Amino acid sequence: MFNPDIISWDEHQAFWKNRLSRKDLFSFLILVDGAPNGVLKLDLVKKNDCEIDIFLHPKVQGKGIATQAIKELISFARTKNILKLLARVKPDNISSRNLFERFGFNLKYVLYEYEVKK
């Protein structure tokens, strides 16, 4: 799940070490002109269903890179017998919403959140 908080370098390294050791999580580095500019993650949420998480550096957004990454991810999913892809997108992230809708993703749920304060 998305965490907007800034984390320490040690926490970041621990996160990736754990993630890369698991068989139910796939991680891809997005390269632009040979340089890392994003990450695409695919997490198994139940048998044959995976959730997508994509991040691109702002300097490469709007150049079709996410479109190409999602195309390649869909091809990868077919090789792993993944039957359903899911994506959580913040309501104000119009670019991501449009990206997924162009690929035929359908809006299924609206998620409401309430923070219970002590």
Residue pairs with C-beta under 8 A, 6 or more apart in sequence:
1 88
2 53
2 88
2 90
7 15
16 27
19 25
19 27
19 41
20 27
24 43
24 44
25 41
25 42
25 43
25 44
26 41
26 42
26 43
26 50
26 76
26 80
27 39
27 40
27 41
27 42
28 39
28 40
28 41
28 42
28 69
28 73
29 36
29 38
29 39
30 36
30 37
30 38
30 39
30 40
30 54
30 56
30 65
30 69
31 37
32 38
32 60
32 65
37 56
37 57
37 59
37 60
37 65
38 54
38 55
38 56
38 57
38 60
38 65
38 66
38 69
39 53
39 54
39 55
40 52
40 53
40 54
40 55
40 69
40 73
41 52
41 53
41 54
42 50
42 51
42 52
42 53
42 73
42 76
42 77
42 82
42 85
43 50
43 51
43 53
44 50
45 51
45 86
48 81
48 82
48 83
48 84
49 82
49 83
49 84
49 85
49 86
50 77
50 82
50 84
50 85
50 86
51 85
51 86
51 87
51 88
52 70
52 73
52 85
52 86
52 87
53 87
53 88
54 66
54 69
54 70
54 96
56 65
56 66
61 95
62 95
66 96
66 99
67 99
67 102
70 99
70 100
70 103
73 85
74 85
74 103
77 85
85 105
87 96
87 100
87 105
88 111
89 96
89 97
89 100
90 96
101 107
